[in-house]
């Protein structure tokens, strides 16, 4: 669906006379970061970020598809795989990625899966394109925090996808709201976006996201004070606790298991099963990057030793005799773990995992 509210000849004249492009704000001396967001009409999403304190520039464009340098006509017709989107360059010392997302949510209907407002089709879907693990963590936590508000009767369906190449849109689309204020306002309100944002988002409090946890290993003296002798020997020296005589082997409560040393999220009760061994057993880690095999260890089916990535805590072993779907059995010492019940996740700064336990 094309938004031909201004004749092409007029747009061409505007382009020729007012070739100002994106924001003219000077790039700050510090490092900037980029957020890529899709919220339907990019005129509308870009307008929310232009001039926002901490934002260097916001550029309308296309991303998510495979066709390089697509045109507006190609994307709006569908079939390219691209989303209408914006690239927001910001100074993280002045505005955080979580705050960027807080602004983004307030420009869209997060329950709409096939477009936004009057613009229908996959090219107008809402999405957050993440560029690294931290952006994904914040995006997932922000989405979970929004879901936890229970402001909507329908599920939150905004996508979180890996970022790919971003292609700036044609010049006449950049800063459209300021170059064509009358046509822009007519579109925003005529499409239903303006009334929806006024009705649904006005006066809503900010969507808070906890800062990334500094998962670090305490000093040896601190560990000796904090841990029991068994917990210390298991995590620091690779000891093994007795089967059936440990706290979590038959724990069936919903929640997640974190490293008792650092707090790194390791396993979920949704992947726990009764292996008959007398130790907690899981088919897979909650965050695969947080559970690593010991260097030069044996293959999984022989029982490779596994550690937590950041603290290096000994966790147990992984075997190749587990059930579907992975065929693996992570046999873990309870002494290496701390259990966080599902009902306490948000309070402990782990709100991003609450969606695992919602029916």
N, C-alpha and C positions, 0 to 999 in steps of 0.2 A: 504494500500500500504506500504510494508516494504522497508526500505532503506538498503538493503543488499549490501553495497558497499565494505565491508570488510568481509572476510570469518569468520564464527563463531569460527573456531579454532584459527584464529589470534586474534579475540576479546577476547577469553578466555585467550590467552597468555598475551595480553595487561593487562587484569584484574589482572592476577596473579602477573605480574612483576611491575605494576604501580598502586597499590591500593591506590590512593591518594584521591579519593572521590571528594567532593566539594571544595570550596575555603578554603585555610588554614589561612585566615585572622582571627585575634583574635577578639572576640566579644568585642565591646567597653563597658566601664563601665556603660554608660547610657542605657536607655531603647531602645530596638530595635522594629521595626514594620515589618509586613510581607505584601507583595503584591503577589497575585496569578494571573498569567496571562497565557493565551493560545494564541499562535500565529502560529499554525501549527507545523512544525518540532521543537522539543524542543532543538535540538542541536544548532539551529540558534538563538532562542530567549535567551537561556542561555548565549551564547557567547557575546551577547550585554551587559550583566550586569556583567559578571565576570571581576573583576578588576576596575569596575566603582567606582570613589570616593564616599564614603558613603555607598556602598553596602558591607555588611559583607560576604554574600554568596548567590549564586544562584544555585538552585537544580532542575534538570529535574525530571519530574514525571507525575502523572495522577490525575485528579480530575473531578468532575461533574457527575460521575456515582454512582451506588450503590454497585458494586462488590468490596469487600475489597481486598487490596493487589493484584491488577491485574498484569499480565505480559505484556511485550511489545507485544508479539505475540497476546494476547487476545485483547488488545486495538487497535493495528494497523489493526486487522481483522474486527473491528467494532462490534457493538452489546453489548458492556459493558456500553455504555452511557458516558464513560470517554473521556476527552479531553487530548491530549498531552499538557502538561503545565509546567510551572516553578514556583517555590516558591522563591521569592526574599526577603531576610532578610536585612533590611537597618537601618541606624542610621538617624532618622528624623531631628537631629540637623545638619546633613551634606548634606542630600538630602531629598527633600520632596516627598510625594506620587504623587503630581502633576508632579514633574520632572521625577519620575519613569515612569509615563504614557506617558510623552513626548518622552522618549526613546522608549517605547513600540510601540507607533504608527508608528515609523520610521522603524520598523522591519517587518511590515505586509502590506498587501493590505486590507484596511478597508472596501472596497466595495465588497469583496468576501464572499459569504454566505455558500459555500459548500466545504470548505477546504482552503488551502493556496498553491498557485503555483502548483508544480507537485503533491503534496499530496492532494488527494481528499477524501471526506467523512466527516461525522459529527465529527469524532474524531480529525479532523485537523482544525476545525473552530477556528476563533479568538474570544476571550472573555476576559472580565475583571471580576474576581470573587471578590466581595466586602465583607468585613468582618464586617462592621458597617455602621451607618448612614453617618458618615463623609466621609468614603471612597466612598460610593454611591454618595454623593453630589459632591465630587471632580471628580469621574468618569463621571457622567452625565454632569458636567460643562465642563470637558475636551472634551468629545465627541461633545457637543454643540459648543464649541469654534472651533473644527476642522471643523464641518459642516459650520460654519459661514465663514470659509476661502474660500469656494467655489473652492477648488483645484481639486475636482473630479466631473466627469460628472454623476456618479452613486451615489445612496444614501449610507451613512455610515451605515453598517449593523453589525458592531462588537457588540457582545452581552455584556450586563452588567447583571451578575447573582449573586445570593447569594453564598458565599463561603461555601464549605463543606469540608470533610476530603481530605487531600492531601497525596498521596502515592508516595514516592520517587521511581524513576525508577531504573533499574538494574545498577550495578556499572559501566559497560562499557559505559553507556550513559552519565555518569557524566563527565563534562569537555571534551567532545568528541572533540571539536574544537582544544584543545591544545594537546590532546593525539594522535590524528590522523589528523594532519593539512592538509595533501595532500588529503585524502579522504573527509574531511570536505569541503575543498575549492571546490573540484570537484562537490560535491553534491550541495552546495549553489549556484554555478553559473550554473550548469547543470539543476537544478530544475527551474531556472528562477527567483529565489528570488534575487540573487545578482544583475543582470542587472536591475530588477525592482526598487530596492532600490536606485541604482545609478541614474537611470533615473528620478524617481518620487520624491525622498526625499532629494536628494543632494541640499544643500544651502537653504532649506526651513527654515524660522524662527521658533523659539520656539512657542509651543502652550501654551499660557498663561492662567492660571486659577486664579481667584481672591481668596485670602485667605478667610477662613470662617469668616462670619460677626459676630462680638461680639454683639449679640442681648441682650442688657441689658436695664434695666429700669433706666432712669435718676432719679436724686433726685427730691423730691417734689417741691423744689424751682425752679429747672430747668423746670419741667413740667408746673408749673404755668406761667412761662415766655413764654414757647414755645406754649402751647395749648390755644385755645379760652376757655372762661368759659364753654361753652356747651361741648366741647371735654373733658375738665377736669372732669366735673360732670358725663358724661357718662362713661368714662374709669375708673375713680377712685371711683365713688360712685354709679354706676349702674343706673344712670338716663336714661330716654328714650326720644329721640328726636321726634318731631312731624312727622307724616306720610306726605308724599308728599312735605314736606318742608325741604328736606335734599338733599345734593349734588349728591348722587350716585343712588338714587332709580330708575331713568330712564336713567342711563348712559349705552350706548351700545357700547362704544369704546373697542377694544381688549386690554387686559392687565391683570395685577394681582393687588390684593388688599393686602396691608401689614398693620400690626399694626402701628397706628400713633404714638404710644409711643416708641416701640422698633424697628420697621422695620421688624419684623418676617413675612415671607410670609404666608398668610392666605387663600385667595380665588382667583379663576381665573374667568375671564369673560366667559370662555368656559363652566362653570358650573352655570352661572347666568341665572335666568329666571324671568319673570314678574308674581309675585304672586298676584297682585292686591291689595296688602296691603299698598303700599306707602313706603316700606322700601326695601333696597337691599336684594335680596333673592338668595340663592345658594343651589344646591342639595347636595354638599359635600365640604369639605375643600380641598384646594390645597395640603396642607401637614397635614394629619390627626393628627399627633403628636403635631402640633402647636395649635390646637383648642381643648380645654378640657372642660368637663362639670363640673359645680360647685359641690363640695362635698355635699352629702346629698340632692342634688336637686331632682326634680321630674323626672319621666321618660320622654323620648323625646316627646311622644305624648301629654304630659301635658305642655310642654314648659320648658325644662331644660335650665337654664342659662348657657351660654358658655363664657369662658375666653380665652385669649391667654396664652400659656403655660409658657413662660419665664417672660413676664412682668406682667402677671395676669390682663391684661386689660379686663374690661367688654366689651363684643362684642355684645351681644344680646341673642337670645334664639333659640333653635332647636325644631321643631315640627315634628310629624309623619304624616303630611298631604301633603307631597311634591310629585312631579311627579317621574316617573321612571327615571333612574334605581334604585335610592336609596330609594325613598318614603319619603325622609326627606326634610324639609324646614328650612334652616339656615336663620333666620330673623335677620339681622344685622344692627346696627346703623351706618349710614355714618360717624358720629362723631368719631367712633373708627378706621376708615380706612384712609389710604392714597393710592391713585391710581397711579400705575406706568404703563404708556402706553407701549404697546408691543415694539414700536420703541425705547424706552429708557432703556429697560431692561439691555442690555449689558453695557451701560454707567454707570448704577447704581449698577454694580456688581451682576446682576441677570441673567447672560447669560444662565444659565442652564435651564431657563424657556422659552427661545426664540423658542424652538422647538414646543411649544404648538400652535404657531401662524403662522407656515409655512404651506402653502398649499401643 
